Amino acid sequence: MKYKSIYVTMFASLMLLGCNESQTQQEENKKKENTELIENTQNEDFEYVVESFADIQVLRYQIHGFDKLSLKQQKLVYYLYEAGLAGRDIIWDQNYRHNLAIRNALEKVYQNYQGDKSTEDWNNFEVYIKRVWFSNGIHHHYSMDKIMPDFSKDYFVKLLEETNTQITDEALEAIFNDKDLKKVSLDASGDLVLNSATNFYQEDITQKEVEAFYAEKIDKLDETPVEYGLNSKLVKGQDDIVREEVWKVGGMYNDAIVEVVKWLELAKGVAENQAQANALGLLIEYYQTGDLEKWIDFNIAWAGATEGDIDYIQGFVEVYGDPLGMRGAYESIVQIKDFEASERMKVLADNAQWFENHSSIMDEHKKPNVKGVTYNVVNVAGESGDASPSTPIGVNLPNSNWIRATHGSKSVSLGNIVEAYNEAGGEGMLKEFAHDQEEIDRAIAHAKLASKLHTAMHEVIGHASGKINKGIGTPKETLKNYASTLEEARADLVALYFLLDEKLVDLGLMESLEVGKAEYDSYIRNGMMAQLRRLEPGADLEEAHMRNRQIVASWAFEKGQKDNVIERVERDGKTYFEIHDYVKLKEIFGDLLREIQRIKSEGDYEGGKALVENYGVKVDKELHAQVLQRSEALNIPPYSGFVNPILTAVKDKEGNIIEIKITQPKTFAEQMLSYSKQYGYLK
């Protein structure tokens, strides 16, 4: 599961936490060291901001620690980096069937047009192609809505003619028409598959056909199931028989996957240890065969390979892009472990069982033995696919519930990504939406640490907690289109519930409960108001993380009305939310956590649907309009993403790699065009 920043321009900062020292040292010194800020001084003059356009800000990040790696380790990073980029075209095709054709046409025009580039039409064209690059296709990376160009079809046809650029009529129409308007539709009143433009399913396949196809395959009594449908597209031929086209060597996406495997083979050859090599070998076999049992073997081996400085996420992983939550989007994240920061955060993983035992969920839903949750702070060395340019700030994998329960999982916080967000951000949103100076002062003093703790707890103890009743089936089978939203809400609530617990103070993870209060302020402020700046007027909430935050915030606001736990304040034409009783709010969070865990454990689709539809979808239109107006004056783009550093292998006369050089791209367009040229294997 990915954890996306709630609002990174305000709070995300590299506040790294301390580990427990020996009992002979003074407790206060331990707590002070545990919460100190670890400063990054690699390059104080580093320019984090590349450019801004539309609703997007593009940033850079530094690869801290790379210079401390051996040449062999640097080669491993480089090979994994290349493997990730080799599969880049896959996510474009997964997102929409016409994306690659549209991208190729846009890029040819962009590079070859010799006409007047001072016009408003050309400026709008440049903004459009950048938005398409950022979203890996013509649907917005977050809202899932089709990105409509601010230039006419006639103008674009003129550009095509003047640059001798070819595009199919169907792809051309797709840019401008009113079809395929939503990449992922979560509107349960319609056919989720037919109403989604995602290319995981053939155009005419229905939700009913998909569910019938897998109903014959899935055994709900199987306690170790494969992730059905994870690595395939569902199609049907002239015989009207539904079947899977598997993404593998020799199957769909062959040309790109062959290149991915080539680089993974090289990575395996320079693995840091045998466990790492074994996991890479299983990943290669999985790509070669498409066998989901191999994917299980790989995930178990990968979860157990915890030694070494280098790690990675690679494959068809997250299912947010599938309205039925089955098919995995291609992604790659290459990571260098920040050992000091990771050791300081190890205290959370070491106490995972305590948190499970003291959770507000029902006893029958608690795990008696929480398996190893490995948490690391890492520095990203390269991202691709679904993780780029828009990236998570935390990830917990594997996604399979039974693998987590039996073999453990890995959680990572992307430290240098969080750092870059923080360096490029400011306090504008905080000062605009915080209720009073006390709330602002609390945020300035504690919100950076609070946000970091929330992310860590969401990943380490949130996703790892709770168990599903026997014979119920996986959430994607039982909760369907609501599974991702409810899971993210559940993990958030675990973190929120314990952020106001003295246990965190006792462990030295924070100095006082003021840290927890700062996160409560932030969560309610964002869930009720601030995140709405990402929506177009009149739109409903559809993205899983945005839905989950509104569910938690609005449910808590409603349930606390009797005791005035959270007050809605109107002042000078502006709305604010003030928390009066933090202890009672913790109890309310605990109640909601218990209910969502029950829904997951029992596979209660109707209960999950009611919760999401009643609290997570509809938006207060007057409040939304106000938020948009207040945010516009701040001139802070609501979305941020990244270009990747460029890793280049320097070779001697014999062709041996003697150095891996790191440079930064100058512009967003430069990197996107170079990627298409170098890694365009599916053109």
Secondary structure as GFF3:
##gff-version 3
##sequence-region A 1 683
A	DSSP	beta_strand	2	3	.	.	.	ID=ss1
A	DSSP	alpha_helix	8	11	.	.	.	ID=ss2
A	DSSP	alpha_helix	27	34	.	.	.	ID=ss3
A	DSSP	beta_strand	49	53	.	.	.	ID=ss4
A	DSSP	beta_strand	56	59	.	.	.	ID=ss5
A	DSSP	three_ten_helix	66	68	.	.	.	ID=ss6
A	DSSP	alpha_helix	71	86	.	.	.	ID=ss7
A	DSSP	alpha_helix	88	95	.	.	.	ID=ss8
A	DSSP	alpha_helix	99	112	.	.	.	ID=ss9
A	DSSP	alpha_helix	120	135	.	.	.	ID=ss10
A	DSSP	alpha_helix	153	162	.	.	.	ID=ss11
A	DSSP	alpha_helix	169	176	.	.	.	ID=ss12
A	DSSP	alpha_helix	207	215	.	.	.	ID=ss13
A	DSSP	beta_strand	232	236	.	.	.	ID=ss14
A	DSSP	beta_strand	242	246	.	.	.	ID=ss15
A	DSSP	alpha_helix	254	269	.	.	.	ID=ss16
A	DSSP	alpha_helix	274	289	.	.	.	ID=ss17
A	DSSP	alpha_helix	292	304	.	.	.	ID=ss18
A	DSSP	beta_strand	310	316	.	.	.	ID=ss19
A	DSSP	beta_strand	330	337	.	.	.	ID=ss20
A	DSSP	alpha_helix	339	350	.	.	.	ID=ss21
A	DSSP	alpha_helix	352	357	.	.	.	ID=ss22
A	DSSP	three_ten_helix	363	365	.	.	.	ID=ss23
A	DSSP	beta_strand	373	385	.	.	.	ID=ss24
A	DSSP	beta_strand	394	397	.	.	.	ID=ss25
A	DSSP	alpha_helix	401	407	.	.	.	ID=ss26
A	DSSP	beta_strand	409	414	.	.	.	ID=ss27
A	DSSP	alpha_helix	415	424	.	.	.	ID=ss28
A	DSSP	alpha_helix	428	433	.	.	.	ID=ss29
A	DSSP	alpha_helix	437	457	.	.	.	ID=ss30
A	DSSP	pi_helix	458	462	.	.	.	ID=ss31
A	DSSP	alpha_helix	475	478	.	.	.	ID=ss32
A	DSSP	three_ten_helix	480	482	.	.	.	ID=ss33
A	DSSP	alpha_helix	483	499	.	.	.	ID=ss34
A	DSSP	alpha_helix	502	506	.	.	.	ID=ss35
A	DSSP	alpha_helix	514	528	.	.	.	ID=ss36
A	DSSP	three_ten_helix	530	534	.	.	.	ID=ss37
A	DSSP	alpha_helix	544	559	.	.	.	ID=ss38
A	DSSP	beta_strand	566	571	.	.	.	ID=ss39
A	DSSP	beta_strand	574	579	.	.	.	ID=ss40
A	DSSP	alpha_helix	582	602	.	.	.	ID=ss41
A	DSSP	alpha_helix	605	612	.	.	.	ID=ss42
A	DSSP	pi_helix	613	617	.	.	.	ID=ss43
A	DSSP	alpha_helix	621	632	.	.	.	ID=ss44
A	DSSP	beta_strand	639	642	.	.	.	ID=ss45
A	DSSP	beta_strand	646	651	.	.	.	ID=ss46
A	DSSP	beta_strand	657	663	.	.	.	ID=ss47
A	DSSP	alpha_helix	668	679	.	.	.	ID=ss48
###
